[in-house]
Structure formats: C-alpha cells, structure tokens
C-alpha cells in the first residue's frame, strides 16, 4: 500500500525536471515490438508504474527488455515473440496493454487479451479499436473474460474514428503500418504524443502522411526496423508543476516544460493569473496577484486536456469567485470533488458539470485517490492546505509521475511517499 503525506504552507521555488511523456512511451513500447530484428532504444523514459507493467507484459510475450531507470533508457529486443497471450495479472493493471495487439497480430497472427486495465473513468469503451481491426481484416471474438483476435494478414482500409482518441489512432496506425495496401484514418487524434509516436514509426520505416491534420494515410510496408528515439516531455507532468507553483504563490523553473504542447490549457492558466516566461529550454512559471476563477470545457487536443481537469479543479478552489468545469471526455472524472470537499472545498457536481465556489481554506485530512489524475490533484491540494494531508491508494499517482516526492522536495515542498501496511 502506497500513500503520500503532504504538509502544506510551503512556497515552491527552484528548478524541476519534467519527465518523458507517459502517453507517448507506452505506444512506443508497442511499436518497438513490430521490429523483428535489432534492438530499439528509447531515451527519456519515465520510471513510472505503467512503464514497469509494460516491460513485464513485453517480457511475458517473449521480448527481451532492459529498463535502465537511472539513465531513463529502455532497450527492447523483440526479435523473438513467443506468446500471443496478454495475461490478465499484468494486462488488467494498465490500459496501455491494448497497444501490444498490432505487433501480436502481425508477428504471431493472433492476440488474446485476458484483461484491460487502467483508471476507473466511467465509459471508456475500446470497441473502436476492435472495430478498426475488423475493418483491416481481423476476426474478433469477445467472450466474458477474454477477447481473441485473429488475422492471417491485415489489409489496408478506410477507417473513421467517432472520437479522435489518441490511443485508438496510435493503435490503428501501428496495425496499418505493416498491412498490405493503403489505410486512411479520418478524425485522427492531434495530440503531440501521437505525432511523436508517428515520428518514431516513420524512422522505423513506416510510410505515414498527414500526422497532425486529422486525416492520416498509411501505406503498408513489409518490415519495420529497430531505432533509437528520445521520448518527448510530458505536458501533463509539466501542467501539474505549473499549477503547484501557482497554488503556492512560488516561482518554478521547468526544464522540458514547453508551452508548445499545452494547447488551450496555457491560455486558461494565464486567465487564472499564471505567468509564463520562456527562457529557451527553461520555462519560468509564477503567479501575478490572486488566482482568478475560470470557465473550462474539456476537449480533445488542442482543447483543454481532460487529464489536467482534476488539478485545475484544485486550483479553482483557491480562486476568488465561482469557476465552472464541463467534463466532455470521461464521465468518471468528478470523484475528486468529494475528496476536495472533505478538505473544505465547496464543489457542486451535476452529471458532467462542476461548480467550484472559491476561495476556500483547505484543511489537511485523509483522502483517497480514485485515479491517477485525482491523486495528483490531491497532492496539489495538500500543498495549499493547512496541516497534513494523507492520500491513500498512492500507487495510482505512481502510474503517471516518476519520483514525484523528491522532485517536489527539491522545490521546498513537504511531500513524502511511504509504504504502509494493508489495513
């Protein structure tokens, strides 16, 4: 059992190093499995739990993986895959397991998914992945506890995504990369992490056009080769540290905190009073005056990222007025509101809308992380609260943020990660 303890009241100052992007590295591990020769080297890999589970899963299907955590480097030899089964004891612990399916279909002709995991975010259906495989020629059999996908060979086809899902786009681009013929994906995701994955696939030999336009064309090739690639910075990790600086009234220098990738989130934070000064490779973040209330509607990129909605809700608790948050992506995001209310927040939730009344004085207490993003939002709340905040199920935070406690401590925060006995 992992828990975080946060004692509030400290102003954050100093330099923080932004980790590599979680949402880029997981599909990159799946992409590395497409190479039947050589070793893929991924750099700037965050030492997070999802990466550790992904390496376990890659090893379970026969790949040889070395994760040099101190060097943030992952070496993957997928020259021999031996099993099409994604075992439940690993796969159900993180949703990125579905990204291994394209390699298994191309390399072994089938994939058996015994469980698909991740955070509990309400309606998070994976049907569009499986329907995409069907359009490319695969046979999908869904049973109560297992999904079996078979393909003697995939063939290019026109595909349309009802929602521009970044995972769906990455999955279908990988499946199309080694399919015969041409695949056109309409309404493809625009996230910078998707573009980084496509960049890696292109360097591996894939023929992909239209990345970042919403209309992606993939010409199938016969093989992909192993490459060396550096993972882009994590814009969500950067957003958390930006809000931490704003919450505490501090000034933080972010190495790897590019404004280029934030989309609408940049402008919303500026509206709340956050000040950015771009100094080359370093971004200075501070706050000018009191925090101002905000009106936010989450949307696909470049709209306001749903993954930053939870920490923004914490920031809105300290704003001088009423903030309105409309969650359009995941219907399970507002579990955070109840935990913040335990700390003294005044948040009203009606279906997929939240009204945050501020400013309030947050008080430290014992709370529970319901998912990765609510967990990190509670850490931020603890930074601004009086007294001590204890956050249970802290392993969810570890799924997406590497070395969080020491990075926060380097800025002057009183944050501890501890292993507690089961209760």
QUIHU-V916790 format. One record per pair of residues at least 6 apart in sequence whose ideal C-beta (glycine too) atoms are under 8 Angstrom apart, sorted by the first residue. I is the first residue (numbers start at 1). J is the second residue. If there is no record, write none. Layout:
I/J, I/J
This chain:
1/392, 1/393, 1/395, 1/419, 1/420, 1/421, 1/422, 1/423, 2/393, 2/394, 2/395, 2/397, 2/398, 2/417, 2/418, 2/419, 2/420, 3/390, 3/391, 3/392, 3/393, 3/394, 3/417, 3/418, 3/420, 4/375, 4/378, 4/379, 4/382, 4/390, 4/391, 4/394, 4/397, 4/404, 4/405, 4/415, 4/416, 4/417, 4/418, 5/388, 5/389, 5/390, 5/391, 5/415, 5/416, 5/418, 6/364, 6/379, 6/382, 6/383, 6/385, 6/388, 6/389, 6/391, 6/413, 6/414, 6/415, 6/416, 7/364, 7/382, 7/387, 7/388, 7/389, 7/414, 8/362, 8/364, 8/382, 8/383, 8/384, 8/385, 8/386, 8/387, 8/388, 8/389, 8/414, 9/386, 9/414, 10/248, 10/383, 10/412, 10/413, 10/414, 11/248, 11/249, 11/250, 11/412, 12/244, 12/245, 12/248, 12/250, 12/251, 12/252, 12/383, 12/408, 12/411, 12/412, 12/413, 13/250, 13/251, 13/252, 13/411, 13/412, 14/252, 14/253, 14/410, 14/411, 14/412, 15/252, 15/253, 15/254, 15/255, 15/282, 15/410, 15/411, 16/241, 16/252, 16/253, 16/254, 16/255, 16/257, 16/407, 16/410, 16/411, 17/255, 17/256, 17/407, 18/233, 18/234, 18/237, 18/238, 18/241, 18/254, 18/255, 18/256, 18/257, 19/44, 19/46, 19/48, 19/233, 19/234, 19/237, 19/256, 19/401, 19/402, 19/403, 20/43, 20/44, 20/45, 20/46, 20/72, 20/231, 20/232, 20/233, 20/234, 21/46, 21/193, 21/196, 21/231, 21/232, 21/233, 21/234, 21/235, 21/236, 21/237, 22/46, 22/48, 22/50, 22/51, 22/234, 22/236, 22/237, 22/399, 22/400, 23/166, 23/191, 23/193, 23/234, 23/236, 24/193, 24/196, 24/197, 24/231, 24/232, 24/234, 25/42, 25/45, 25/46, 25/51, 25/74, 25/231, 26/50, 26/51, 26/54, 26/94, 26/96, 26/99, 27/96, 27/99, 27/167, 27/170, 27/171, 27/174, 27/193, 27/197, 28/42, 28/196, 28/197, 28/200, 28/229, 28/231, 29/42, 29/51, 29/54, 29/55, 29/58, 29/74, 29/76, 29/96, 29/99, 30/96, 30/99, 30/100, 30/102, 30/103, 30/170, 30/171, 30/174, 31/103, 31/174, 31/197, 31/200, 31/201, 31/204, 31/224, 32/40, 32/42, 32/63, 32/76, 32/78, 32/226, 33/58, 33/61, 33/63, 33/76, 33/78, 33/81, 33/100, 33/103, 33/104, 33/107, 34/78, 34/102, 34/103, 34/106, 34/107, 34/174, 34/177, 34/178, 34/204, 34/224, 35/78, 35/79, 35/204, 35/224, 35/225, 35/226, 35/227, 36/78, 36/79, 36/107, 36/223, 37/79, 37/223, 37/225, 37/226, 38/77, 38/79, 38/225, 38/226, 39/75, 39/76, 39/77, 39/226, 40/75, 40/76, 40/77, 40/78, 40/226, 40/227, 40/228, 40/229, 41/73, 41/74, 41/75, 41/76, 41/226, 41/227, 41/228, 41/229, 42/73, 42/74, 42/75, 42/76, 42/228, 42/229, 42/230, 42/231, 43/72, 43/73, 43/228, 43/229, 43/230, 43/231, 44/72, 44/230, 44/231, 44/232, 44/233, 45/51, 45/67, 45/72, 45/73, 45/74, 45/231, 46/72, 46/231, 46/234, 46/237, 46/401, 46/402, 47/67, 47/69, 47/72, 47/402, 47/403, 48/398, 48/399, 48/400, 48/401, 48/402, 49/94, 49/395, 49/398, 49/399, 50/94, 50/96, 50/399, 50/400, 51/67, 51/74, 52/67, 53/90, 53/93, 53/94, 53/96, 54/94, 54/96, 54/97, 55/65, 55/67, 55/74, 56/90, 57/86, 57/87, 57/90, 57/91, 57/97, 57/100, 58/65, 58/76, 58/78, 58/100, 59/65, 60/83, 60/85, 60/86, 60/87, 60/90, 61/81, 61/82, 61/83, 61/84, 61/85, 61/86, 61/100, 61/104, 62/78, 62/80, 62/81, 62/82, 62/83, 63/76, 63/77, 63/78, 63/80, 63/81, 64/76, 64/77, 64/78, 65/74, 65/75, 65/76, 65/77, 66/74, 66/75, 67/73, 67/74, 67/75, 68/74, 68/75, 76/226, 78/103, 78/107, 78/226, 81/103, 81/104, 81/107, 81/108, 83/108, 84/104, 84/108, 84/109, 84/110, 84/111, 84/112, 85/112, 85/114, 86/97, 86/100, 86/101, 86/104, 86/111, 86/112, 86/113, 86/114, 86/115, 87/114, 87/115, 88/114, 88/115, 88/145, 89/115, 90/97, 91/97, 91/113, 91/114, 91/115, 91/116, 91/117, 92/114, 92/115, 92/116, 92/117, 93/117, 94/117, 94/118, 94/399, 95/116, 95/117, 95/118, 95/119, 95/124, 95/167, 96/118, 96/167, 97/113, 97/115, 97/116, 97/117, 98/113, 98/116, 98/126, 98/129, 98/167, 98/171, 99/167, 99/170, 99/171, 99/174, 100/111, 101/111, 101/113, 101/129, 101/133, 101/149, 101/171, 101/175, 102/171, 102/174, 102/175, 102/177, 102/178, 103/174, 104/110, 104/111, 105/111, 105/133, 105/138, 105/149, 105/151, 105/154, 105/175, 106/151, 106/154, 106/175, 106/178, 109/150, 109/151, 109/152, 110/148, 110/149, 110/150, 110/151, 111/148, 111/149, 112/146, 112/147, 112/148, 112/149, 113/146, 113/147, 113/148, 113/149, 114/145, 114/146, 115/145, 116/126, 118/124, 119/332, 119/370, 119/371, 119/372, 119/373, 119/396, 119/399, 120/332, 120/370, 120/371, 121/330, 121/331, 121/332, 121/333, 121/371, 122/330, 122/331, 122/332, 122/333, 123/330, 123/331, 123/332, 124/330, 124/332, 128/161, 128/162, 128/163, 128/165, 128/168, 129/167, 129/168, 129/171, 129/172, 130/140, 130/142, 130/147, 130/149, 132/159, 132/161, 132/168, 132/171, 132/172, 132/175, 133/140, 133/149, 133/151, 133/154, 133/175, 134/140, 135/157, 135/158, 135/159, 136/151, 136/154, 136/155, 136/156, 136/157, 136/159, 136/172, 136/175, 136/176, 136/179, 136/183, 137/151, 137/152, 137/153, 137/154, 137/155, 137/157, 137/179, 138/149, 138/150, 138/151, 138/154, 139/149, 139/150, 139/151, 140/147, 140/148, 140/149, 141/147, 141/148, 141/149, 141/150, 153/179, 153/180, 154/175, 154/176, 154/178, 154/179, 154/180, 154/220, 155/179, 155/180, 155/181, 156/176, 156/179, 156/180, 156/181, 156/182, 156/183, 156/218, 156/219, 156/220, 157/181, 157/183, 158/183, 158/184, 158/186, 159/172, 159/176, 159/183, 159/184, 159/185, 159/186, 160/185, 160/186, 160/187, 161/168, 161/169, 161/172, 161/185, 161/186, 161/187, 161/188, 161/189, 162/187, 163/187, 163/300, 164/187, 164/188, 164/189, 164/190, 164/214, 164/300, 165/189, 166/189, 166/191, 166/193, 166/194, 166/301, 168/189, 169/185, 169/188, 169/189, 169/194, 169/216, 170/189, 170/194, 170/197, 172/183, 172/185, 173/185, 173/188, 173/197, 173/198, 173/201, 173/206, 173/208, 173/216, 173/218, 174/201, 176/183, 176/185, 176/218, 176/220, 177/201, 177/206, 177/208, 177/218, 177/220, 177/221, 177/224, 178/220, 178/221, 178/222, 178/223, 178/224, 179/218, 179/220, 180/220, 181/220, 182/217, 182/218, 182/219, 182/220, 183/217, 183/218, 183/220, 184/215, 184/216, 184/217, 184/218, 185/215, 185/216, 185/217, 185/218, 186/214, 186/215, 187/214, 188/194, 188/210, 188/213, 188/214, 188/215, 188/216, 189/300, 189/301, 190/212, 190/213, 190/214, 190/300, 190/301, 190/302, 191/300, 191/301, 192/232, 192/235, 192/260, 192/261, 192/301, 193/232, 194/211, 195/211, 195/212, 196/231, 196/232, 198/206, 198/208, 198/211, 198/216, 199/211, 199/229, 200/227, 200/229, 201/208, 201/224, 202/208, 203/227, 203/229, 204/224, 204/225, 204/226, 204/227, 205/221, 205/223, 205/224, 205/225, 206/218, 206/221, 206/224, 207/218, 207/219, 207/220, 207/221, 208/216, 208/217, 208/218, 208/219, 209/216, 209/217, 209/218, 209/219, 210/216, 210/217, 232/261, 233/256, 233/257, 233/258, 233/261, 234/256, 235/258, 235/261, 235/262, 235/265, 235/305, 236/305, 236/307, 236/308, 236/400, 237/400, 237/401, 238/254, 238/256, 238/257, 238/258, 238/261, 238/262, 238/283, 239/262, 239/265, 239/269, 239/305, 239/308, 239/311, 240/308, 240/311, 240/376, 240/380, 240/401, 241/252, 241/254, 241/257, 241/285, 241/407, 242/252, 242/254, 242/257, 242/269, 242/274, 242/285, 243/269, 243/274, 243/311, 243/312, 243/314, 243/315, 243/380, 244/250, 244/252, 244/380, 244/383, 244/408, 244/411, 244/413, 245/251, 245/252, 245/274, 245/285, 245/286, 245/287, 246/269, 246/272, 246/273, 246/274, 246/285, 246/286, 246/287, 246/291, 246/315, 247/291, 247/314, 247/315, 247/318, 247/380, 247/383, 247/384, 248/383, 248/384, 248/413, 249/287, 250/286, 250/287, 250/411, 250/412, 251/284, 251/285, 251/286, 252/284, 252/285, 252/286, 252/411, 253/279, 253/282, 253/283, 253/284, 253/285, 254/282, 254/283, 254/284, 254/285, 255/281, 255/282, 256/281, 257/282, 257/283, 257/285, 258/283, 259/266, 259/276, 259/278, 259/283, 262/269, 263/301, 263/302, 263/303, 263/304, 263/305, 264/299, 264/302, 264/303, 264/304, 265/304, 265/305, 265/308, 266/276, 268/294, 268/296, 268/304, 268/312, 269/276, 270/276, 271/292, 271/294, 272/291, 272/292, 272/293, 272/294, 272/315, 272/316, 272/319, 273/287, 273/288, 273/289, 273/290, 273/291, 273/292, 274/285, 274/286, 274/287, 275/285, 275/286, 275/287, 275/288, 276/283, 276/284, 276/285, 277/283, 277/284, 277/286, 278/284, 290/319, 290/320, 290/359, 291/315, 291/316, 291/318, 291/319, 291/320, 291/358, 291/359, 292/319, 292/320, 292/321, 293/316, 293/319, 293/320, 293/321, 293/322, 293/323, 293/356, 293/358, 294/312, 294/316, 294/319, 294/323, 294/324, 295/323, 295/324, 296/304, 296/309, 296/312, 296/323, 296/324, 296/325, 296/326, 297/303, 297/304, 297/326, 297/328, 298/304, 298/305, 298/306, 298/309, 298/325, 298/326, 298/327, 298/328, 298/329, 298/333, 299/328, 299/329, 300/329, 304/312, 306/327, 306/328, 306/329, 306/330, 306/333, 307/373, 308/373, 309/325, 309/327, 309/333, 309/373, 310/333, 310/336, 310/373, 310/374, 310/376, 310/377, 311/373, 311/376, 311/377, 311/380, 312/325, 313/325, 313/336, 313/337, 313/340, 313/347, 313/354, 313/356, 313/377, 314/336, 314/340, 314/377, 314/378, 314/380, 314/381, 314/384, 315/380, 316/323, 316/325, 316/356, 316/358, 317/340, 317/345, 317/346, 317/347, 317/356, 317/358, 317/359, 317/360, 317/362, 317/381, 317/384, 318/358, 318/359, 318/360, 318/362, 318/384, 319/356, 319/358, 319/359, 320/358, 320/359, 321/358, 322/355, 322/356, 322/357, 322/358, 323/355, 323/356, 323/358, 324/353, 324/354, 324/355, 324/356, 325/353, 325/354, 325/355, 325/356, 326/352, 326/353, 327/333, 327/334, 327/352, 327/353, 327/354, 328/352, 331/352, 332/370, 332/371, 333/373, 333/374, 334/349, 334/352, 334/354, 335/370, 335/371, 335/374, 336/370, 336/373, 336/374, 336/377, 336/378, 337/345, 337/347, 337/349, 337/354, 339/367, 339/368, 339/370, 339/374, 339/378, 340/347, 340/362, 340/377, 340/378, 340/381, 341/347, 342/365, 342/367, 343/362, 343/363, 343/364, 343/365, 343/367, 343/381, 343/385, 343/389, 344/360, 344/361, 344/362, 344/363, 344/385, 345/356, 345/360, 345/362, 345/381, 346/356, 346/357, 346/358, 346/360, 347/354, 347/355, 347/356, 347/357, 348/354, 348/355, 348/357, 349/355, 361/386, 362/381, 362/384, 362/385, 362/386, 363/385, 363/386, 363/387, 364/382, 364/385, 364/386, 364/387, 364/388, 364/389, 364/390, 365/387, 365/389, 365/390, 366/389, 366/390, 366/392, 367/378, 367/381, 367/389, 367/390, 367/391, 367/392, 368/391, 368/392, 368/393, 369/375, 369/378, 369/391, 369/392, 369/393, 369/394, 369/396, 369/397, 370/393, 370/396, 371/396, 372/396, 372/397, 372/399, 372/400, 373/400, 375/391, 375/393, 375/394, 375/396, 375/397, 376/397, 376/400, 376/401, 376/404, 378/389, 378/391, 379/391, 379/397, 379/404, 379/408, 379/415, 381/389, 382/388, 382/389, 382/391, 382/415, 383/408, 383/413, 383/415, 391/397, 394/417, 397/404, 398/404, 398/417, 404/415, 404/417, 405/415, 405/416, 405/417, 408/415, 409/415
